[in-house]
Amino acid sequence: MATGYPKPPPAPKFTHTPESIIKETNRLIATSRQLQDQIAKGVTPETANFENVLKPLAEDENEMGLDTAILGFYQYVSTDKALRDASSEAERLLDVSTFPPFFV
């Protein structure tokens, strides 16, 4: 008998290495920048609307949310200094990458 409730997402995995944290961070940043570039190139002020500007940006931010939280979590809980340092660097990279497209 179906309950009608959606299946919950899988539990996050905390299996990163210092190298994989930085690699994943750079991938997230590149994907987000690619979307921003695509919107900037393909949308004019006359054609801009919720569906082709705000919705894709909000969906991107939502997709990145869990991943970035996990990548930043290590700096607070890991006993491995290299993992903590990589997590701190990932957070710094994400912070730096968040603002330039809108404030340059």
C-alpha positions in Angstrom: 0.0 0.0 0.0 1.5 3.3 -1.1 1.5 6.1 1.5 1.8 8.9 -1.0 4.9 10.3 0.6 8.0 10.9 -1.6 11.0 8.8 -1.0 13.6 10.7 1.1 16.9 11.6 -0.5 19.9 9.4 0.3 21.9 10.3 3.4 25.0 12.4 2.6 28.3 10.6 2.5 31.3 12.0 4.3 34.1 10.3 2.3 36.0 13.2 0.8 39.7 13.6 0.7 41.4 17.1 0.8 41.9 16.8 -3.0 38.4 15.7 -3.7 37.0 18.7 -1.7 38.9 21.2 -3.8 38.0 19.3 -7.0 34.3 19.2 -6.2 34.4 22.9 -5.1 35.9 23.9 -8.5 33.3 21.8 -10.3 30.5 23.4 -8.5 31.9 26.9 -9.2 32.4 26.1 -12.9 28.9 24.7 -13.3 27.4 27.8 -11.6 29.5 30.2 -13.7 28.5 28.4 -16.9 24.8 28.9 -16.0 25.4 32.6 -15.2 27.3 33.0 -18.5 24.5 31.3 -20.4 21.9 33.5 -18.9 24.0 36.7 -19.5 24.5 35.7 -23.2 21.0 34.5 -23.9 18.8 36.9 -22.1 18.2 40.6 -22.7 16.5 43.0 -20.4 13.5 42.8 -22.8 13.3 39.0 -22.6 14.2 38.6 -19.0 11.6 37.0 -16.7 11.3 34.7 -13.8 11.4 31.5 -15.9 14.6 32.3 -17.8 16.6 34.2 -15.1 15.5 33.8 -11.5 14.3 30.2 -11.7 17.5 28.7 -13.1 19.6 30.7 -10.7 17.5 29.6 -7.7 17.6 26.0 -8.9 21.4 26.2 -9.2 21.7 27.6 -5.7 19.4 24.9 -4.4 21.4 22.1 -6.1 24.7 23.5 -4.7 23.3 23.9 -1.2 23.7 20.3 0.1 27.1 19.8 -1.6 28.5 23.1 -0.3 27.3 22.4 3.2 29.0 19.0 3.3 32.2 20.5 1.8 32.2 23.1 4.5 31.3 20.8 7.3 34.7 19.1 7.5 36.4 22.2 8.8 34.4 21.9 12.0 34.4 18.2 12.7 37.3 16.5 11.0 40.3 15.3 13.1 42.4 15.5 9.9 44.1 18.9 9.6 44.5 18.6 5.8 40.8 17.9 5.5 39.9 20.8 7.7 42.2 23.1 5.7 40.8 21.9 2.4 37.3 22.5 3.7 38.2 26.0 4.8 39.7 26.7 1.4 36.6 25.4 -0.3 34.5 27.7 1.7 36.8 30.6 0.8 36.6 29.7 -2.9 32.9 29.5 -2.8 32.6 32.9 -1.1 34.9 34.6 -3.6 33.1 33.0 -6.5 29.6 34.0 -5.3 29.9 37.8 -5.5 32.0 38.8 -8.6 29.5 38.0 -11.3 27.0 40.5 -9.8 29.2 43.2 -8.4 32.0 43.6 -10.9 
